[in-house]
């Protein structure tokens, strides 16, 4: 965890504000484009926001928050109650959406999904790659950074407003895509589903705000052997591994509890996990808020 | 009656409201003006920081009931300046509040913010709902509330801090009072006539308390 002071709250579009967070007593941890942090709000809720400032600025972080009308208390708190001058706890940056080297990029952002894309586009352009952005939103008034992006990158940025032009034609984008280009897409579920349907999986990287709709086999109970402490924890069919571990006294942290943020990553040393997250766990890891077991026992390094 | 109770010769004397008024006086106009019919920005901010409220309802005969509700600060949602929603989380399934509201829709709420001496009072009319857009705002730890209580606000006011000051409610030293009470296991074992070691009952309850949602 690190601490930062909320220095400024800047309106950046209808229903969206940027928070500028200054490191409390020293530089903040370094990050790469695509990274996000957990912000611990004064109302005890923890929320994940992509870093959308300049990675070279180690004194402050910038995140941009959209006010969700169905807010469970995170974005509503940020918009209505959060005050400047407040010290907040922030996690170290985590990157589930890293920018891989490529000669050409197509970035696709929907609404507030622009936030991780802003530093990615800057980094790609700086590296001398061919980079384009298709930025989709209802209207320019609701789209953070639309003007700045047009001003900085000119014709490389295409603003597509659905109020005027309907949904963008991703199939046409896919048809003219350089086969070596990488496609990065962040936005609402419907946009990501469309992108996954038209772009080759090997070229596409996505980040979701909320989990994709998925079907799994029925849950069953299983055991988790915590090898470092020598204890075994029973996970009920209606219980998550995270809850079972927390209830047994293992303080595994958590964030979204939906398999999209990565806060609850734990090391797996035996058994076969059933990965149900939207991040893609690396070998030897699992996100225990949603993932379960295919084997009757799992062994974890706790 | 406990044999140690001081025996009254008769029930304590009942006095009329006129006699009460004669003793405590009439409220000043300034005090009356603090009662609002809607949730202003100060009340909204208070509710957004309250992790606890007491909810009073009563049945058709007027017999009241007061029930605690709590979660993260702001768990009760302000839908608009005249409407609140309170999530219903798993409890004891007695549904006393819901049964009362079916008979009598009056409701009284008292919001508490730790560290603040004043409390916020909200009175109004209420009904249960399963409206998906309301329940969606109440998901906690990945679980939705099963139901919510919608409160149509009639009166909103801040209640002065004297009771909380006198009670030393936020003084950490007050927590020493807890050590003077029997454990929850001892109380439950005796009240429910269980022939079980109270320590076991306490442990069972502690295990249940870990499943909050």
Interface residues (C-beta under 8 A of the other chain):
Chain A: X42 X43 X44 X45 X70 X71 X72 X73 X76 X77 X80 X81 X240 X243 X246 X247 X257 X258 X289
Chain B: X44 X45 X48 X49 X51 X72 X73 X74 X75 X77 X133 X136 X137 X138 X139 X140 X141 X142 X210 X211
